Amino acid sequence: MVTEVRPPRRDEMAAYYRTLPFANGLPHWEPADAAWHGGPEPWPAQRPPASAEQLEKLAAADTADDSFHPIAVFVDGRCVGGSAAISFEVTVPGGRSAKMAGVTATGVIATHRRRGHLRRMMQAMFAAALERGEPLAMLSASEGSIYGRFGFSPATYRTRWELTRHEAALLPAEPDSGSLELIDAVQARKAWPRVHAGVRARRVGELSPPPRHWEGLSDEAVGTDGPLRFLVHRDRHGDVDGIANFRLPWSATRDRAGTLVVQALEATNPVAYRALWGLLIDFDLTRTVVAPGRPRDEPLRWMLTNPRAMRITRETDNLWARLLDVPRALAQRSYHTPGELTFSITDDRICPANNGTWRVTADDSAVTCVATDEPADLTITLPALSSLYLGGMSADHLAYAGHITQHTDGATGRLTRMFRTDPEPHNSFGF
Ligand SMILES: CC(=O)SCCNC(=O)CCNC(=O)[C@H](O)C(C)(C)COP(=O)(O)OP(=O)(O)OC[C@H]1O[C@@H](n2cnc3c(N)ncnc32)[C@H](O)[C@@H]1OP(=O)(O)O
């Protein structure tokens, strides 16, 4: 038996896609419409297996895309598993962009599972990412028990919240000198990249949009979800500084009728943000507003006369991070308070160059992370350091759970103060 792990050739792309759940018509693990978006269907319709034409179209698009790096496992020449890394940039604390390998579309066919094929693909993807100069990898996990063993750990969270229209009103604020406008999908495809670029520059965890990311925006209705509608805010000069995508799904049942689903909302300043929400939470003929995929620390809460009107109805991990090159990744971000910290990593079996003792030094002008022979202030597991990287997780809690062992008094507190970011990291779309 000959096992090969390598990128699929162009003529092998259809076989590669067929190892992935989506191409086989297998159910998505997340009942997106029901659980996240509040749509009227209890479960999204089963998708049929992708047709040969669809796979061919996908192969043409993916092979033309330089940021898409597929990997596959072949056993005796037959493709039995696949995955891919997408080259992204992610905003890290301090506002710089770090190169990142986004691992996605992973599957091993049922007859070949638990033989180490995913492990082989991960190793190959990590090595290729390091060669491309990407010091970290990220993914969203289908099952929470799979990816910790590869060094991944939650780094951002997302929530779904609901609000009852008659319970919610905005606190008074200065009059808005800008304006709101409903636009169509063609205009939205132009407006989104500008607003997103402004938001991404300032939001830790936000990703660079992949090629063709905004092309999917359309005015057409999808099933009972109703068409996507687009609302923009313009500042007093007429420039778009905020945008929202929302739906008013049709429903046969009275308790679900009148729901407005905000699928995305971004603004580059609080005035635009407030104005967009102001209209959406008080939209005629609606009763409930549902917002999926939002940050845990949504500022809207603090703009309401009754903060309790906004109820979190779901929360889950979003991006899982994995540092591939610890010193390089840590030197790319900045730190909340200046300081110096020495820490050891001993548990990285896949990227053993990360094992050792490192000293990170941050002052107002520069950050360094170098190997050192000095005694370590603390020992931290690679997944825990990966969780802390974007600054949204609690070092105290990770220490409490045994992922950090302190050797010098006060070292965990220093880690907390240096690594923390405010607001929490968030990514507005996945991959
Ligand atoms: C980032 C994304 O793309 S999320 C989408 C992931 N894909 C899916 O969930 C589709 C359905 N699942 C599958 O196709 C496969 O089960 C995969 C891809 C998740 C795993 O592939 P496999 O080839 O079986 O994994 P592999 O044999 O390399 O397993 C490596 C380790 O992970 C463990 N593992 C793999 N899958 C799972 C799982 N679903 N739950 C718990 N542990 C798992 C194995 O037990 C093994 O553990 P060990 O290192 O302690 O021995």
The ligand as an SDF file (V2000), in Angstrom:
LIG
                    3D

 51 53  0  0  0  0  0  0  0  0999 V2000
  -11.3020   22.7980    9.8040 C   0  0  0  0  0  0  0  0  0  0  0  0
  -12.3490   21.9470    9.1610 C   0  0  0  0  0  0  0  0  0  0  0  0
  -12.2670   21.7180    7.9960 O   0  0  0  0  0  0  0  0  0  0  0  0
  -13.6100   21.3290   10.1000 S   0  0  0  0  0  0  0  0  0  0  0  0
  -14.2600   19.9480    9.1260 C   0  0  0  0  0  0  0  0  0  0  0  0
  -13.6860   18.6270    9.5780 C   0  0  0  0  0  0  0  0  0  0  0  0
  -14.3260   17.5550    8.8200 N   0  0  0  0  0  0  0  0  0  0  0  0
  -15.3190   16.7690    9.3210 C   0  0  0  0  0  0  0  0  0  0  0  0
  -15.7390   16.9000   10.4500 O   0  0  0  0  0  0  0  0  0  0  0  0
  -15.8670   15.7450    8.3560 C   0  0  0  0  0  0  0  0  0  0  0  0
  -16.0770   14.3670    8.9900 C   0  0  0  0  0  0  0  0  0  0  0  0
  -14.8640   13.8430    9.5960 N   0  0  0  0  0  0  0  0  0  0  0  0
  -13.7890   13.4120    8.8740 C   0  0  0  0  0  0  0  0  0  0  0  0
  -13.7510   13.5000    7.6450 O   0  0  0  0  0  0  0  0  0  0  0  0
  -12.6050   12.8320    9.6250 C   0  0  0  0  0  0  0  0  0  0  0  0
  -13.0870   12.1500   10.7450 O   0  0  0  0  0  0  0  0  0  0  0  0
  -11.5690   13.8810   10.0930 C   0  0  0  0  0  0  0  0  0  0  0  0
  -11.0460   14.6490    8.8810 C   0  0  0  0  0  0  0  0  0  0  0  0
  -12.1690   14.8800   11.0830 C   0  0  0  0  0  0  0  0  0  0  0  0
  -10.4200   13.1410   10.8160 C   0  0  0  0  0  0  0  0  0  0  0  0
   -9.7010   12.3900    9.8730 O   0  0  0  0  0  0  0  0  0  0  0  0
   -8.8480   11.0990   10.3020 P   0  0  0  0  0  0  0  0  0  0  0  0
   -7.9850   10.7490    9.1400 O   0  0  0  0  0  0  0  0  0  0  0  0
   -9.7370   10.0790   10.8780 O   0  0  0  0  0  0  0  0  0  0  0  0
   -7.9440   11.6790   11.4860 O   0  0  0  0  0  0  0  0  0  0  0  0
   -6.5940   11.0120   12.0120 P   0  0  0  0  0  0  0  0  0  0  0  0
   -6.6710    9.5200   11.8440 O   0  0  0  0  0  0  0  0  0  0  0  0
   -5.4200   11.6830   11.4100 O   0  0  0  0  0  0  0  0  0  0  0  0
   -6.7290   11.3860   13.5030 O   0  0  0  0  0  0  0  0  0  0  0  0
   -5.7570   12.0740   14.2360 C   0  0  0  0  0  0  0  0  0  0  0  0
   -6.2110   12.0930   15.6760 C   0  0  0  0  0  0  0  0  0  0  0  0
   -7.4390   12.8170   15.7820 O   0  0  0  0  0  0  0  0  0  0  0  0
   -8.4350   11.9860   16.4070 C   0  0  0  0  0  0  0  0  0  0  0  0
   -9.7180   12.3090   15.7530 N   0  0  0  0  0  0  0  0  0  0  0  0
   -9.9370   12.4160   14.4390 C   0  0  0  0  0  0  0  0  0  0  0  0
  -11.2240   12.7070   14.2220 N   0  0  0  0  0  0  0  0  0  0  0  0
  -11.8140   12.8180   15.4120 C   0  0  0  0  0  0  0  0  0  0  0  0
  -13.1420   13.1110   15.8110 C   0  0  0  0  0  0  0  0  0  0  0  0
  -14.1030   13.3520   14.9140 N   0  0  0  0  0  0  0  0  0  0  0  0
  -13.3980   13.1590   17.1370 N   0  0  0  0  0  0  0  0  0  0  0  0
  -12.4230   12.9120   18.0390 C   0  0  0  0  0  0  0  0  0  0  0  0
  -11.1450   12.6080   17.7040 N   0  0  0  0  0  0  0  0  0  0  0  0
  -10.8550   12.5730   16.4030 C   0  0  0  0  0  0  0  0  0  0  0  0
   -7.9830   10.5830   16.1410 C   0  0  0  0  0  0  0  0  0  0  0  0
   -8.5320    9.7040   17.0900 O   0  0  0  0  0  0  0  0  0  0  0  0
   -6.4800   10.7050   16.2610 C   0  0  0  0  0  0  0  0  0  0  0  0
   -6.1300   10.7570   17.6280 O   0  0  0  0  0  0  0  0  0  0  0  0
   -4.6590   10.3550   18.1610 P   0  0  0  0  0  0  0  0  0  0  0  0
   -3.7040   11.3320   17.5550 O   0  0  0  0  0  0  0  0  0  0  0  0
   -4.7940   10.4980   19.6390 O   0  0  0  0  0  0  0  0  0  0  0  0
   -4.4450    8.9590   17.6590 O   0  0  0  0  0  0  0  0  0  0  0  0
  1  2  1  0
  2  3  2  0
  2  4  1  0
  4  5  1  0
  5  6  1  0
  6  7  1  0
  7  8  1  0
  8  9  2  0
  8 10  1  0
 10 11  1  0
 11 12  1  0
 12 13  1  0
 13 14  2  0
 13 15  1  0
 15 16  1  0
 15 17  1  0
 17 18  1  0
 17 19  1  0
 17 20  1  0
 20 21  1  0
 21 22  1  0
 22 23  2  0
 22 24  1  0
 22 25  1  0
 25 26  1  0
 26 27  2  0
 26 28  1  0
 26 29  1  0
 29 30  1  0
 30 31  1  0
 31 32  1  0
 31 46  1  0
 32 33  1  0
 33 34  1  0
 33 44  1  0
 34 35  1  0
 34 43  1  0
 35 36  2  0
 36 37  1  0
 37 38  1  0
 37 43  2  0
 38 39  1  0
 38 40  2  0
 40 41  1  0
 41 42  2  0
 42 43  1  0
 44 45  1  0
 44 46  1  0
 46 47  1  0
 47 48  1  0
 48 49  2  0
 48 50  1  0
 48 51  1  0
M  END
$$$$
